[in-house]
Amino acid sequence: MRQKLLIFLCIMGCSFLHSQNLVWKTNMVDALKMCDEQRKPLLIFFTSSGISQSIQNEVFATRDFLDWSAKNIILLKLDLSDASLSAEEREQNVKLKEALGIEELPKVCLATASIRRNKPMINKLGLLDYKVGGAKRWISDAKTILNGD
């Protein structure tokens, strides 16, 4: 029994450490600048308190996602329930959510983003939900959207 508990704690600890290495931007302007500079697409994770954590636990907290995201995308997490946001930031995030056609949370939007003449340009490529099947399946679905297949 004790051995099983130690194995479980070790697995959970490793998972927690991997998720801590993800670099999520929480400010849209910063993320857009980074996309423009690095010429990478944007993964926008719309979330809120009190909703399912499945995608975070089973996809974002994995080594596969960490490795793939570091090479391929810029991560932007917009928590619509974040009390520390200014009224302007909250309004900006809600407008982006509505403009991208996000109705239910959590939801991931893949997009291209750039800044031209000091104006942000966001082009929605597709939306992704959490699906049972783990990180590899989720990443495969994301690649399909990013490649325009």
N, C-alpha and C positions, 0 to 999 in steps of 0.2 A: 504494500500500500504506500509506504513512504517513498519507494523508488518511483512509483507511478506519479506521485505528486511532484517529485523533483523533476521528472522528465517533462511534465506538463508546465511547470513554472519556467523551465529552461526554454521550452518552445515559445511560450508567451513572452518571455523576456527578449528573445531574439527578434520576434515579430515587432515588439515595441521599439527596439533599437533601430530596426530597418525603417520604420515609419518616421522616426525622428530625423533621419537623414534627408527626407524630402524637403525641398525648399519651396514652400507655397508663398506666392505673393498674395497680399490681401488688399492691395491698392491697385485699382484698375489702371491708373496712369503709369505707375511703375512697371506693371506687367506689359503694357503696350509698348513702352520704351524698350524694354528688354526684347520683346518680339521683333521690333523694328531693327534693333542693333544686331541680334543674333540670327535673324531671318529664319525663325522657327515658328511653327504654329502655336496657337494658344489652346490650352485645356482649361475651361472655366468650370469649376465645380460649385454649383449653386446648392446651398444647404441651409439648414436652420436647426434650432434646438428642438429636441423631442422627436426627431425623425429617425428612421432606420440607419444603423451604422454599418450595415452589411458591406456596402461598397468600400468603405474605409477599412474595415477589418479584413476583408477577403481579397481586395484588389490593391488598394493604395498602400497597405502595410506589408506588401510582399517585396522580396528582393527582385523578382522579375519586373515589377512595376518601377521600382527605384532605378534599376539599370536602364530600362527602356525610356523612362521619362527624362532622365538626365541627358540622354543623347538626342532626344527627338522633339521635345515640347517645352513650353514655358507653362508652369502651373499657376493658376489663379483661383483662390478659394474665396468665394463671396458668401459669408454667413449672414443671411438676411435678418437674423435675430440678434446680431452683435450689438450690444448696448453701448459699446465704446465708439461706434461710428458717429460722425457728425451728421446732422440732418441732410446736408448736401451730399455726403458720401452715400447715405442710405437711399436717398432719392435717385442718385446716379445708378446704383446697383439695381434698384427696382425697375428703372427705365430700361436698363440693359436686359434684365430678365424678360420683361414684356416684349422688347424689340426682337429678342431671339425666339420668342414663342414658347417660353418655359411656363408650364402650367402647374406641374407637380414637382415636389422636392423629395429626395435629392435628385439632381439631374446634372449630367455632364454635357457641355457643349464644346465641340471642337471647331476652331475658327482660325482664319488667317487674320493677322492684325498688323497694321502699320500706322505711321504718322506722316501725313503729307500736308505741308503748309500749316503746321501746328494743329491739324485736325485729325482726330483718331478715326481710323477706318477699320471696321470689323466686318468680315465676311464669314457668315455661318456656313460651315461645311456639313455639320450633322449633329444629332443629339444621341446620347448613349444613356441607357438605364443600367442598373445593376441586373445581371443575369447570373443564375447559378452556373458554375463552371470554372470559377477561379480566375486568376489574373491572366493566365495565358490566353484563355478564350476572350476575355475582355480586351486585351491588347490586340488580338487578332481583329476584333470588330473595329477597334479604333484605327488600326492601320488601313482597313478597308475604306473607312470614311476619309482618312487623310490622303489616300492614294486616288480617291475619286472613283473607286470601283462600284 
